[in-house]
Amino acid sequence: MKLRGISLCWTIIFSLLMLGFPIPMILGMGKTESPYPQWNTGKPHEATNNTHLWIVQHAIELMQRNVGSPVEQSELDLLKKWQRDWEQGLYDADHKAKYNDHFTFASHFYDPDKGQTYIPDKEHAKDAGSKYFKQAGDSYQKGEYKQAFYLLGLSLHFFTDLTQPMHAANFTNLDKPTSYHTLFEDYTESIQEDYTVKDKEAFWNWQSSKDPAIWLHAAAVQAKKDFPPIVTSEIKQWVEEGKKGQKDSERKWKQAVKPVIGKRLDEAQRITAGYIHLWFQLYIK
């Protein structure tokens, strides 16, 4: 579900007030303002309008093409058996208050250079993703399989968040040009099928460390490198003009950001396959 509109803005303003943020800071519409959940999460079990699920599904397809080495068939069997649960976790990260920080989505962002989200001192995506990754493993080893895969889905949500450049740069939906975050996401959703990985190359040993926090940080580092090309002054101007109905400007900004979207989606599928496999390596013997 795409969250938009005046009612959401008021919800976020109220939430920030409750968190103790001063009114001038809130009304400044800067980095302390509301993001919308990204990548898009339309329905929990349908990838058409759910970019998070689309990425994970194609990551699992990559795993299927590598059964025997390094992926074990048992990994795929478990992912299939508990599919509804990890898919629900992937979805709930955006739609339940305890995971979306009461609709501020602060924990869904992480700037790897600053080491924080857009609300200083709040939990960020690197810590959230790592926390749920480890909790998922602990739950599995206790025999709590349903909970384990739900938590794995939560972790995968935060990991895939950090494959999106705006999440790795603390660029929210109310940063200027306003609504660009959502427009970028909507456009991504409309072209994502063009970037399905069809070969078998996944990044199994993308990071030498087996610490999920290192993987989350690295995902953000790579994504942030692609942030400057999508927020040039020219692109921002085209976005503003496109919002006013100028179709040629809308076409221009979409054409300008398309290569970055393709690059990000391609890498997201490959590193997510490695991230899932890492969890099985660590916790499923």
C-alpha positions as CSV (number, residue, x, y, z in Angstrom):
1,M,0.0,0.0,0.0
2,K,1.4,3.4,-0.9
3,L,1.0,5.8,2.0
4,R,0.3,9.4,0.8
5,G,-1.7,12.5,1.5
6,I,-2.3,15.2,4.0
7,S,-3.5,12.8,6.7
8,L,-0.1,11.0,6.7
9,C,1.7,14.3,6.9
10,W,-0.3,15.2,10.0
11,T,0.3,11.8,11.4
12,I,4.1,12.3,11.1
13,I,4.0,15.8,12.4
14,F,2.1,14.6,15.5
15,S,4.5,11.6,15.9
16,L,7.5,13.9,15.7
17,L,6.0,16.2,18.3
18,M,5.4,13.2,20.6
19,L,9.1,12.3,20.1
20,G,10.0,15.7,21.4
21,F,11.1,17.4,18.1
22,P,10.6,21.2,18.2
23,I,7.9,22.7,15.9
24,P,10.4,24.8,13.8
25,M,12.4,21.7,13.1
26,I,9.4,19.8,12.0
27,L,8.0,22.6,9.8
28,G,11.4,23.1,8.2
29,M,10.6,20.1,6.0
30,G,14.2,19.0,6.0
31,K,15.9,15.7,6.8
32,T,13.7,15.3,9.8
33,E,10.5,14.9,7.8
34,S,8.5,12.0,6.7
35,P,9.7,9.3,4.3
36,Y,7.3,7.0,2.7
37,P,8.0,3.2,2.8
38,Q,10.4,2.2,0.0
39,W,10.9,0.2,-2.0
40,N,7.2,-0.1,-2.6
41,T,5.2,-2.7,-0.7
42,G,1.8,-3.1,-2.3
43,K,0.4,-6.5,-1.0
44,P,2.3,-9.0,1.2
45,H,2.2,-11.9,-1.3
46,E,2.1,-10.2,-4.7
47,A,5.3,-8.8,-6.2
48,T,3.6,-6.7,-8.9
49,N,3.3,-3.7,-6.6
50,N,5.9,-4.8,-4.0
51,T,9.5,-4.1,-5.0
52,H,10.8,-5.6,-1.8
53,L,9.1,-8.9,-2.6
54,W,10.1,-8.6,-6.3
55,I,13.8,-8.4,-5.3
56,V,13.6,-11.3,-2.8
57,Q,11.7,-13.5,-5.2
58,H,14.3,-13.0,-7.9
59,A,17.1,-13.5,-5.3
60,I,15.6,-16.9,-4.5
61,E,15.4,-17.7,-8.2
62,L,19.1,-17.0,-8.3
63,M,19.6,-19.4,-5.4
64,Q,17.6,-22.1,-7.3
65,R,20.1,-21.7,-10.2
66,N,22.9,-22.5,-7.9
67,V,21.7,-25.6,-6.1
68,G,24.6,-27.9,-5.3
69,S,27.2,-25.1,-5.1
70,P,26.9,-23.2,-3.0
71,V,23.2,-23.4,-2.2
72,E,21.7,-26.5,-0.6
73,Q,18.3,-27.7,-1.7
74,S,17.2,-27.6,1.9
75,E,17.5,-23.8,1.9
76,L,15.0,-23.5,-0.9
77,D,12.7,-26.1,0.7
78,L,12.6,-24.1,3.9
79,L,12.0,-20.8,2.1
80,K,9.1,-22.4,0.2
81,K,7.7,-24.1,3.4
82,W,7.7,-20.8,5.3
83,Q,7.1,-18.5,2.4
84,R,3.9,-16.9,3.7
85,D,5.7,-16.0,7.0
86,W,8.8,-14.3,5.5
87,E,6.7,-12.6,3.0
88,Q,4.5,-11.2,5.8
89,G,7.5,-10.0,7.7
90,L,8.8,-8.3,4.6
91,Y,5.5,-6.5,4.3
92,D,4.8,-5.7,8.0
93,A,8.1,-3.8,8.2
94,D,6.3,-1.0,6.4
95,H,2.8,-1.4,7.8
96,K,3.1,-2.1,11.6
97,A,3.9,0.8,13.9
98,K,6.5,-1.0,15.9
99,Y,8.5,-1.6,12.7
100,N,7.8,1.7,10.9
101,D,8.5,3.8,14.0
102,H,4.9,5.1,14.2
103,F,5.0,6.1,10.6
104,T,8.2,8.1,10.7
105,F,10.1,5.2,9.1
106,A,13.3,6.5,10.8
107,S,14.7,2.9,11.0
108,H,14.3,2.4,7.3
109,F,17.1,4.8,6.5
110,Y,20.8,4.8,7.1
111,D,23.6,7.1,5.8
112,P,26.8,5.0,5.9
113,D,28.9,8.2,6.1
114,K,27.1,9.7,9.0
115,G,26.2,6.4,10.7
116,Q,22.7,7.5,11.4
117,T,19.1,7.8,10.0
118,Y,17.5,11.1,9.3
119,I,16.4,11.5,12.9
120,P,19.6,11.5,15.0
121,D,20.0,8.9,17.7
122,K,17.1,6.8,16.5
123,E,17.5,3.2,15.3
124,H,18.6,3.0,11.7
125,A,18.3,0.4,9.0
126,K,21.7,-1.2,9.6
127,D,21.0,-1.9,13.2
128,A,17.4,-3.0,12.6
129,G,18.3,-5.3,9.8
130,S,21.1,-6.9,11.8
131,K,19.0,-7.2,14.9
132,Y,16.2,-9.1,13.1
133,F,18.7,-11.3,11.1
134,K,20.2,-12.5,14.4
135,Q,16.8,-12.8,16.1
136,A,15.6,-15.0,13.2
137,G,18.6,-17.3,13.7
138,D,18.0,-17.5,17.4
139,S,14.3,-18.3,16.9
140,Y,15.2,-21.1,14.4
141,Q,17.6,-22.7,16.7
142,K,14.9,-22.7,19.4
143,G,12.6,-24.5,17.1
144,E,10.4,-21.4,16.6
145,Y,10.4,-21.8,12.8
146,K,7.4,-19.7,11.9
147,Q,8.8,-16.8,14.0
148,A,12.2,-17.3,12.6
149,F,11.1,-16.8,9.0
150,Y,8.9,-13.9,9.9
151,L,11.9,-12.2,11.4
152,L,14.1,-13.1,8.4
153,G,11.5,-11.3,6.3
154,L,11.8,-8.2,8.5
155,S,15.6,-8.3,8.1
156,L,15.3,-8.7,4.3
157,H,13.1,-5.6,4.2
158,F,15.7,-3.4,5.8
159,F,18.5,-5.0,3.7
160,T,16.6,-4.2,0.5
161,D,15.8,-0.7,1.7
162,L,19.5,-0.1,1.7
163,T,19.8,-1.0,-1.9
164,Q,17.8,2.1,-2.7
165,P,20.0,5.3,-3.0
166,M,17.5,7.6,-1.3
167,H,17.5,5.4,1.8
168,A,21.2,5.4,1.9
169,A,21.3,9.2,1.8
170,N,18.5,10.0,4.3
171,F,16.5,11.6,1.4
172,T,12.8,11.4,2.5
173,N,9.6,12.1,0.6
174,L,9.4,15.6,1.9
175,D,12.9,16.6,0.9
176,K,12.9,18.8,-2.2
177,P,11.6,18.2,-4.7
178,T,8.7,17.0,-2.5
179,S,7.2,13.7,-3.4
180,Y,10.2,12.8,-5.6
181,H,10.9,9.8,-3.4
182,T,7.5,8.4,-4.1
183,L,7.7,9.3,-7.8
184,F,11.0,7.5,-8.1
185,E,9.6,4.5,-6.4
186,D,6.5,4.4,-8.6
187,Y,8.6,4.6,-11.7
188,T,10.9,1.8,-10.5
189,E,7.9,-0.4,-9.9
190,S,6.7,0.2,-13.5
191,I,10.0,-0.9,-15.1
192,Q,11.4,-3.4,-12.6
193,E,10.6,-6.4,-14.8
194,D,13.0,-5.1,-17.4
195,Y,15.9,-5.7,-15.0
196,T,15.2,-9.3,-13.9
197,V,18.5,-11.1,-13.5
198,K,18.5,-14.2,-15.8
199,D,22.0,-15.5,-15.3
200,K,23.2,-17.5,-12.3
201,E,25.8,-15.0,-10.9
202,A,25.0,-14.0,-7.3
203,F,27.3,-12.4,-4.8
204,W,27.7,-15.2,-2.3
205,N,31.0,-13.9,-0.8
206,W,30.2,-10.2,-1.4
207,Q,31.7,-9.4,2.0
208,S,34.4,-11.4,3.7
209,S,32.7,-10.9,7.0
210,K,29.7,-13.0,8.1
211,D,28.4,-10.2,10.3
212,P,25.1,-9.0,8.8
213,A,25.8,-5.5,9.9
214,I,28.8,-5.4,7.6
215,W,26.6,-6.5,4.7
216,L,23.9,-3.9,5.5
217,H,26.5,-1.2,5.7
218,A,28.1,-2.3,2.4
219,A,24.7,-2.3,0.7
220,A,24.2,1.3,1.8
221,V,27.7,2.4,0.7
222,Q,27.1,1.0,-2.8
223,A,23.6,2.5,-3.0
224,K,24.7,6.0,-1.8
225,K,27.3,6.1,-4.7
226,D,24.3,6.3,-7.0
227,F,22.5,9.0,-5.2
228,P,24.2,12.1,-6.7
229,P,23.2,11.2,-10.3
230,I,19.5,11.1,-9.4
231,V,19.4,14.4,-7.6
232,T,21.1,16.8,-10.0
233,S,19.7,20.3,-10.2
234,E,18.5,19.5,-13.7
235,I,16.6,16.4,-12.7
236,K,15.1,18.2,-9.7
237,Q,13.8,20.9,-12.1
238,W,12.3,18.3,-14.4
239,V,10.6,16.6,-11.5
240,E,9.0,19.9,-10.4
241,E,7.9,20.6,-13.9
242,G,6.6,17.1,-14.3
243,K,4.5,17.4,-11.2
244,K,2.9,20.4,-12.8
245,G,1.8,18.3,-15.8
246,Q,4.7,19.0,-18.2
247,K,5.0,15.6,-19.8
248,D,8.3,16.3,-21.6
249,S,10.0,17.1,-18.3
250,E,8.5,14.0,-16.7
251,R,9.9,11.9,-19.6
252,K,13.3,13.6,-19.2
253,W,13.7,12.9,-15.5
254,K,12.6,9.3,-15.9
255,Q,15.0,8.7,-18.8
256,A,17.8,10.3,-16.7
257,V,17.3,8.1,-13.7
258,K,16.6,4.8,-15.5
259,P,20.2,3.6,-15.8
260,V,20.6,4.0,-12.0
261,I,17.4,2.1,-11.3
262,G,18.5,-0.7,-13.5
263,K,21.9,-0.9,-11.8
264,R,20.4,-0.8,-8.3
265,L,17.8,-3.5,-9.1
266,D,20.5,-5.8,-10.7
267,E,22.8,-5.6,-7.7
268,A,19.9,-5.8,-5.2
269,Q,18.9,-9.3,-6.6
270,R,22.5,-10.6,-6.5
271,I,23.5,-9.4,-3.0
272,T,20.1,-10.4,-1.5
273,A,20.7,-13.9,-2.7
274,G,24.0,-13.8,-0.8
275,Y,22.4,-12.3,2.3
276,I,19.8,-15.1,2.5
277,H,22.4,-17.8,1.9
278,L,24.6,-16.2,4.6
279,W,21.7,-16.6,7.1
280,F,21.4,-20.3,6.3
281,Q,25.2,-20.8,6.6
282,L,25.2,-19.3,10.0
283,Y,22.1,-20.8,11.6
284,I,20.9,-23.9,9.6
285,K,23.3,-26.8,9.9
